[in-house]
Amino acid sequence: MSASQYLSHDTIHALATPVGGALSIIRMSGPKARAVLSRLTVGGSEKYPAREVFRTQLVRESHVSGPVDVLDDAVCVYFQAPRSHTGEDLVEFFLHGGAVVAERVLETLTEFGSRQALPGEFSFRAVRNGKMDVGQAEAVADLIAAKNAGAAALALGKMEGSQSNLIRALAEDIRKLSTMGELGIDFADQDVEELSLPVLKTRTQKILATLRNLEGSFDRGEKIQSGVRVAFIGRPNAGKSSFFNALLGEERSIVSETAGTTRDVIRETLNLRGNAGVSVTLRVEDTAGIRASTADAIEKIGIGRSVKSAKDADLVLLIVNASEASSDWTETLAVWDGVGRPESKTVAVLTMADRVSENVTLKMTEKLRGLGVKSVFAVGSPVLQGIREASLGIVEFCSRFTNREPGEVLLTRLDHLQSVRETITHLERALETEAEDLFAADLRQALIALGPVIGETLPDDILGRIFSEFCIGK
């Protein structure tokens, strides 16, 4: 989609709700919105004041003469520019659900001079008309895609301007320092302390510290929004797939007594809820069982991927069969060595604990604790017994990755991270120079680098690309 399509001033419309629900909402925005509403409603829109809900019949033909084709008995709201979401005249139609009603109204809107909106075109117009900035618009998409309460809270904070306000304040500080640096060149012979390079560098260091904290927030922001990576590791037939399926609540992995059934990494995303309403999103990977020797070439590839999955994971779940013999424990130790003994990020799960005595379970638990893992949970087969406790333990472990102070700004987008990093590079260069003109120039470059985060220096084609990823009704 070209930028010119988004830059048009056509009147646009789109269905803002999924098809088939009890209610359908259609949005229309643009210069002809009021005229189209007047033509579509019985009695015309002139009798309906702005920003007030009214009930009316929607009709295809004028009711003054000729038959009236009633489309629906609907509720509408008219928002007069500039006091609307898009900054233009905007109408929202609340229709009865079902595909037929919405389809007929959409067709009629097209007949009356409106066109189908492009993905994200409503949000694009809101940005174009100063109703929100790019960061806030992107937060709308983040809120829709939120997989957990933490991600939703993070997106809502950005919609309210938390990130934009912080970045704008930093940009303004950089702009002032750059201006003062340029003034320092002009007044170099007057020895003005406030304009001296050491003073300006001290103030620059404070900005740099804030940006470095922001850069470091990306890892947590990504884990809140996209999920914590979790790898299931263990020898064949340890019960990995059974526990994997139990967490998912469905038969996603094949469970079999035949060793080597799981050949590849199976990925799923799920939410686990802990105490006090805390929840985390997990990007779970069920991996092939690891054993020291196998003649199967495909299984060898799967084992290699299992090892890589463990090394890349934020949390490793070491799955061990409670009833395994001493020879099997030797293989478990080989698995542990094979993945590099990641004690600090490993939680052990002892499966099939209901098939052995409590004494055996305690002994196996002590063995696992001896490996240095963070905690051990015993579950029964078919992994119903103890699953709640194990889930709570996983949530508690993962909370270290997803904790966020109220109001804390966390980066979640890679392009924002890249802009912040580029800004840091220019500021670091400014701190190294001893020339006032180079200091001011580096600060100007830092300001340019920070611009895309708040949409100040984004060309139209990049704006079009950003909004093309949105929903149609947004």
ZIDAMO-V355496 format. One record per residue. N is the residue number from 1. SS is DSSP state (A for helix, B for strand, O for the rest). PHI is phi in whole degrees, -180 to 180 (none if undefined). OMEGA is omega in whole degrees, 0 to 359 (NA if undefined). Layout:
N/SS/PHI/OMEGA
N/SS/PHI/OMEGA
This chain:
1/O/none/183
2/O/-81/179
3/A/-63/182
4/A/-62/178
5/A/-64/179
6/A/-71/184
7/O/-82/180
8/O/-69/178
9/O/-114/176
10/O/-64/168
11/O/-82/187
12/B/-124/176
13/B/-146/177
14/B/-165/173
15/B/-78/185
16/O/-101/180
17/O/-130/177
18/O/-64/178
19/O/-74/173
20/O/104/179
21/O/-82/180
22/O/-74/184
23/B/-139/174
24/B/-120/178
25/B/-119/176
26/B/-117/179
27/B/-112/177
28/B/-137/183
29/B/-142/176
30/O/141/186
31/O/-64/181
32/O/-96/188
33/A/-58/182
34/A/-68/180
35/A/-65/178
36/A/-66/178
37/A/-60/181
38/A/-62/181
39/A/-73/186
40/A/-87/186
41/B/-104/177
42/O/-70/181
43/O/89/179
44/O/79/184
45/A/-83/186
46/A/-61/183
47/A/-83/182
48/O/-105/180
49/O/-70/180
50/O/-68/173
51/O/66/175
52/O/-124/180
53/O/-74/176
54/B/-138/179
55/B/-104/182
56/B/-158/170
57/B/-84/174
58/B/-98/186
59/B/-128/180
60/O/-86/181
61/O/-111/177
62/O/-62/181
63/O/-86/181
64/O/-68/179
65/O/-145/179
66/O/85/182
67/O/-69/179
68/O/-106/177
69/O/-96/183
70/B/-78/180
71/B/-89/180
72/B/-171/170
73/B/-99/195
74/B/-120/172
75/B/-116/184
76/B/-133/172
77/B/-138/177
78/B/-110/177
79/B/-112/183
80/O/-86/177
81/O/-62/4
82/O/-94/184
83/O/-87/178
84/O/-148/181
85/O/-60/183
86/O/-94/186
87/O/83/178
88/O/-114/168
89/O/-58/185
90/B/-140/179
91/B/-128/173
92/B/-119/179
93/B/-107/176
94/B/-107/188
95/B/-108/169
96/B/-67/184
97/O/-69/182
98/O/107/186
99/A/-71/188
100/A/-66/182
101/A/-60/182
102/A/-62/181
103/A/-62/180
104/A/-67/178
105/A/-67/178
106/A/-61/178
107/A/-62/181
108/A/-68/177
109/A/-60/177
110/A/-65/178
111/A/-61/184
112/O/-89/172
113/O/111/175
114/O/-97/178
115/B/-129/178
116/B/-63/181
117/O/-71/172
118/O/-78/176
119/O/-56/177
120/O/72/186
121/A/-70/176
122/A/-64/178
123/A/-66/178
124/A/-59/181
125/A/-68/176
126/A/-63/177
127/A/-70/181
128/A/-60/183
129/O/-97/173
130/O/76/179
131/O/-83/175
132/O/-160/175
133/O/-100/183
134/A/-61/180
135/A/-60/178
136/A/-68/178
137/A/-66/177
138/A/-64/178
139/A/-66/176
140/A/-61/178
141/A/-64/178
142/A/-63/180
143/A/-65/179
144/A/-63/183
145/A/-88/185
146/O/-58/181
147/O/-100/182
148/O/-153/183
149/A/-64/179
150/A/-64/179
151/A/-66/178
152/A/-66/179
153/A/-64/178
154/A/-63/179
155/A/-66/179
156/A/-63/177
157/A/-61/179
158/A/-71/176
159/A/-62/178
160/O/-78/174
161/O/102/183
162/A/-59/181
163/A/-71/181
164/A/-61/181
165/A/-65/179
166/A/-64/182
167/A/-66/178
168/A/-62/179
169/A/-63/177
170/A/-65/179
171/A/-63/179
172/A/-66/177
173/A/-64/178
174/A/-65/180
175/A/-62/179
176/A/-65/180
177/A/-65/177
178/A/-63/178
179/A/-64/179
180/A/-66/176
181/A/-64/178
182/A/-69/176
183/A/-67/179
184/A/-61/177
185/A/-66/182
186/A/-70/183
187/O/-110/183
188/A/-59/183
189/A/-84/183
190/A/-106/174
191/O/52/176
192/O/-87/187
193/A/-60/182
194/A/-61/180
195/A/-99/182
196/O/-73/183
197/A/-62/178
198/A/-60/179
199/A/-67/180
200/A/-65/179
201/A/-69/178
202/A/-62/178
203/A/-70/178
204/A/-66/181
205/A/-62/178
206/A/-66/177
207/A/-64/181
208/A/-62/179
209/A/-62/179
210/A/-64/180
211/A/-67/177
212/A/-67/175
213/A/-62/179
214/A/-66/177
215/A/-60/181
216/A/-70/181
217/O/-79/187
218/A/-61/183
219/A/-60/178
220/A/-68/180
221/A/-59/180
222/A/-66/181
223/A/-70/176
224/A/-65/186
225/A/-79/187
226/A/-101/178
227/O/119/177
228/B/-88/180
229/B/-79/183
230/B/-126/179
231/B/-113/175
232/B/-92/184
233/B/-126/177
234/O/171/177
235/O/-76/180
236/O/-56/178
237/O/65/177
238/O/-84/181
239/O/103/181
240/A/-62/184
241/A/-66/178
242/A/-64/179
243/A/-69/176
244/A/-58/180
245/A/-65/181
246/A/-65/177
247/A/-65/181
248/A/-74/184
249/O/79/178
250/O/-156/180
251/O/-83/181
252/O/-90/178
253/O/-102/178
254/O/-73/178
255/O/-107/182
256/O/-151/176
257/O/-76/179
258/O/-75/181
259/O/-65/177
260/O/84/180
261/O/-63/178
262/O/-81/184
263/O/-102/186
264/O/-129/177
265/O/-78/179
266/B/-104/187
267/B/-111/175
268/B/-146/174
269/B/-118/179
270/B/-146/176
271/B/-107/173
272/B/-116/180
273/B/-105/179
274/O/-104/179
275/A/-80/177
276/A/57/176
277/A/76/179
278/O/-74/177
279/B/-140/177
280/B/-132/173
281/B/-98/180
282/B/-114/169
283/B/-99/192
284/B/-91/178
285/B/-127/173
286/B/-88/188
287/O/-110/177
288/O/-66/176
289/O/-62/184
290/O/-100/172
291/O/-141/189
292/O/-64/184
293/O/-138/175
294/O/-155/180
295/O/-90/183
296/O/-85/184
297/A/-65/180
298/A/-67/179
299/A/-63/178
300/A/-61/178
301/A/-63/179
302/A/-62/179
303/A/-65/178
304/A/-61/179
305/A/-70/178
306/A/-63/179
307/A/-62/179
308/A/-64/179
309/A/-60/180
310/A/-65/181
311/A/-69/182
312/A/-86/188
313/O/-74/171
314/O/-84/178
315/B/-135/175
316/B/-107/174
317/B/-102/178
318/B/-87/185
319/B/-99/183
320/B/-132/178
321/B/-78/183
322/O/-63/184
323/O/-97/183
324/O/-71/181
325/O/-80/181
326/A/-61/179
327/A/-67/178
328/A/-68/179
329/A/-62/176
330/A/-62/177
331/A/-68/177
332/A/-61/177
333/A/-62/178
334/A/-67/176
335/A/-62/181
336/A/-61/177
337/A/-67/184
338/A/-65/179
339/O/-97/173
340/O/88/179
341/O/49/183
342/O/-81/187
343/A/-56/188
344/A/-68/182
345/A/-125/184
346/B/-118/170
347/B/-118/181
348/B/-97/177
349/B/-123/180
350/B/-95/185
351/B/-89/176
352/O/57/181
353/A/-68/180
354/A/-76/182
355/A/-94/181
356/O/-127/180
357/O/-74/179
358/A/-62/180
359/A/-64/178
360/A/-65/179
361/A/-60/180
362/A/-65/180
363/A/-65/179
364/A/-66/178
365/A/-63/178
366/A/-65/177
367/A/-60/181
368/A/-68/177
369/A/-62/179
370/O/-65/177
371/O/-79/179
372/O/91/180
373/O/-67/185
374/O/-71/179
375/B/-163/181
376/B/-131/177
377/B/-128/178
378/B/-101/179
379/O/-129/181
380/O/-97/178
381/O/-97/6
382/O/-85/174
383/O/60/173
384/O/-103/179
385/O/-73/176
386/O/86/184
387/A/-66/180
388/A/-64/180
389/A/-63/179
390/A/-64/179
391/A/-63/179
392/A/-62/179
393/A/-65/178
394/A/-66/179
395/A/-62/181
396/A/-62/179
397/A/-63/185
398/A/-74/182
399/A/-63/178
400/A/-66/179
401/A/-85/191
402/A/-118/178
403/O/-63/181
404/O/-145/177
405/O/-70/178
406/O/-56/179
407/O/82/181
408/O/-67/180
409/O/-92/177
410/O/-124/174
411/O/-73/179
412/O/-130/183
413/O/-112/184
414/A/-64/180
415/A/-67/175
416/A/-67/178
417/A/-60/180
418/A/-63/178
419/A/-65/179
420/A/-63/179
421/A/-64/178
422/A/-65/177
423/A/-62/179
424/A/-60/180
425/A/-59/180
426/A/-67/179
427/A/-68/177
428/A/-63/177
429/A/-66/179
430/A/-64/180
431/A/-71/182
432/A/-85/185
433/O/-81/176
434/O/-111/181
435/O/-108/182
436/A/-60/182
437/A/-68/178
438/A/-70/177
439/A/-59/180
440/A/-64/180
441/A/-65/179
442/A/-65/177
443/A/-67/176
444/A/-63/178
445/A/-66/177
446/A/-64/180
447/A/-65/178
448/A/-64/181
449/A/-64/182
450/A/-81/184
451/A/-55/183
452/A/-60/182
453/A/-66/179
454/A/-111/172
455/O/78/184
456/O/-80/184
457/O/-127/181
458/O/-87/176
459/O/-70/186
460/A/-61/183
461/A/-68/178
462/A/-72/176
463/A/-59/179
464/A/-61/180
465/A/-66/179
466/A/-60/187
467/A/-79/178
468/O/-68/179
469/O/-89/181
470/O/-80/172
471/O/-71/179
472/O/-60/185
473/O/-75/179
474/O/-105/NA
